[in-house]
Amino acid sequence: MSRYLRELLSDEAGGLSSARSSFWLTLVVALGLTVADGLSPAITVPEPGYTLLGAIVGIVGIWAAGPRIAQYLGPALGSMVQGIGSSRRSPEPERPEPDAETMRER
């Protein structure tokens, strides 16, 4: 068990990562607070509290992922945007030409 925990908290060089440690601590606190709010009537967390908690977990998660995540997400996002862009470039639909009778009525 401790080997797996060490792998979760260590960086690529094998040292203890403060970003990953902070991420897992924040995630455990968020889960604990959510479960306590759901099970205990004495603990109530307002909606802005959940919003703030989600933002904190997201920011710490991005910090833990680090700049290396861009090498994986960058090409994937680029191909997604390219696919969406190519599907949106359909030719404009042909509009029927007005006939002479319709032009006289105007």
C-alpha positions in Angstrom: 0.0 0.0 0.0 2.7 2.5 0.9 4.5 1.9 -2.5 1.3 2.9 -4.4 0.9 5.9 -2.2 4.5 6.9 -2.7 3.9 6.6 -6.5 0.9 8.9 -6.3 2.7 11.6 -4.4 6.1 11.5 -6.2 7.1 13.3 -9.4 8.9 12.0 -12.5 12.3 12.2 -10.7 11.0 10.1 -7.8 11.0 12.9 -5.2 8.0 14.0 -3.2 5.9 16.4 -5.2 4.2 19.2 -3.3 1.8 19.8 -6.2 0.6 16.2 -6.2 0.5 16.0 -2.4 -1.6 19.2 -2.3 -3.9 17.8 -5.0 -4.6 14.6 -3.2 -5.1 16.4 0.1 -7.5 18.9 -1.4 -9.4 16.1 -3.1 -9.7 14.1 0.1 -10.9 17.2 2.0 -13.5 18.0 -0.8 -14.8 14.4 -0.8 -15.0 14.3 3.0 -16.8 17.6 3.1 -19.3 16.5 0.4 -20.0 13.2 2.2 -20.3 14.9 5.6 -22.7 17.5 4.1 -24.8 14.7 2.6 -25.0 12.5 5.7 -25.0 14.9 8.6 -27.8 17.4 9.2 -25.4 19.4 11.4 -23.1 20.3 8.5 -24.5 22.4 5.7 -22.3 23.8 3.0 -23.8 26.7 1.0 -23.7 26.6 -2.8 -20.9 29.2 -3.1 -18.9 27.0 -0.8 -19.1 24.1 -3.3 -18.3 26.5 -6.2 -15.2 27.7 -4.4 -14.2 24.2 -3.4 -14.6 23.0 -7.0 -12.5 25.9 -8.2 -9.7 25.2 -5.7 -9.7 21.5 -6.7 -9.5 22.5 -10.3 -6.7 24.9 -9.9 -4.6 22.5 -7.7 -5.3 19.8 -10.3 -4.0 21.9 -13.1 -1.0 22.8 -10.9 -0.4 19.1 -10.3 -0.7 18.2 -13.9 1.9 20.8 -14.8 3.1 22.0 -18.2 3.7 18.5 -19.4 0.0 17.9 -19.8 0.1 20.4 -22.7 2.1 17.9 -24.8 -0.8 15.5 -24.5 -3.8 17.8 -24.6 -2.5 20.3 -27.2 -2.5 18.0 -30.2 -5.9 16.5 -29.1 -7.5 19.9 -28.8 -6.0 21.0 -32.1 -7.4 18.1 -34.0 -10.8 18.6 -32.3 -11.0 22.2 -33.3 -9.8 21.3 -36.8 -12.6 18.7 -37.1 -15.2 21.1 -35.9 -13.9 23.8 -38.3 -14.0 21.6 -41.3 -17.5 20.4 -40.6 -18.7 24.0 -40.3 -17.3 25.0 -43.8 -20.2 23.6 -45.8 -21.2 25.5 -48.9 -24.0 28.0 -48.5 -27.4 26.6 -49.5 -28.5 27.6 -53.0 -31.2 30.3 -53.0 -33.8 30.1 -55.6 -33.7 32.9 -58.2 -36.8 35.0 -58.1 -38.9 34.7 -61.2 -40.1 37.7 -63.2 -43.7 37.5 -61.8 -42.4 37.8 -58.3 -40.3 40.8 -59.2 -43.3 42.6 -60.8 -45.3 42.2 -57.6 -42.7 44.1 -55.6 
